[in-house]
Amino acid sequence: MGSFIGWVVAYYFNFLCEWSSTGTFFIFSAFCCANFILLAIMVPRLKDESIG
């Protein structure tokens, strides 16, 4: 699964940079934020600990 996601990112990165470099940054940062939220929800041992 990880190599498939890596392939998709590599395939679309050049297209997205030609379209809008700012848009590319915001799309990838939105995915990172979504992954962080999913991690905080799905890993119960982190619920009571501070991240900082």
C-alpha positions in Angstrom: 0.0 0.0 0.0 2.8 2.4 0.8 4.6 1.9 -2.5 1.3 2.5 -4.3 0.7 5.8 -2.5 4.4 6.8 -3.2 3.8 6.1 -6.9 0.6 8.2 -7.0 2.4 11.1 -5.3 5.3 10.9 -7.6 3.0 10.7 -10.7 0.9 13.7 -9.8 3.5 15.9 -8.2 4.8 17.4 -11.4 1.3 18.0 -12.8 0.3 19.7 -9.6 3.5 21.9 -9.5 2.7 23.1 -13.1 -0.9 23.8 -12.1 -0.1 25.7 -8.9 2.9 25.4 -6.6 0.9 27.0 -3.8 -2.0 24.6 -4.4 0.3 21.7 -4.3 1.6 22.7 -0.9 -1.9 23.1 0.5 -3.1 19.8 -0.9 -0.1 17.9 0.7 -0.4 19.8 3.9 -4.2 18.9 4.1 -3.3 15.2 3.7 -0.7 15.6 6.5 -3.2 17.2 8.8 -5.8 14.6 8.0 -3.2 11.8 8.8 -2.3 13.5 12.1 -6.0 13.7 13.1 -6.5 10.0 12.2 -3.4 9.1 14.2 -4.7 10.9 17.2 -8.1 9.2 17.0 -6.9 5.7 16.2 -4.0 5.4 18.7 -5.7 5.4 22.1 -2.5 5.7 24.2 -1.9 9.2 22.9 -5.3 10.5 24.0 -4.2 11.5 27.5 -0.7 12.7 26.7 0.4 16.1 25.4 2.1 16.2 22.0 4.4 19.1 22.9 
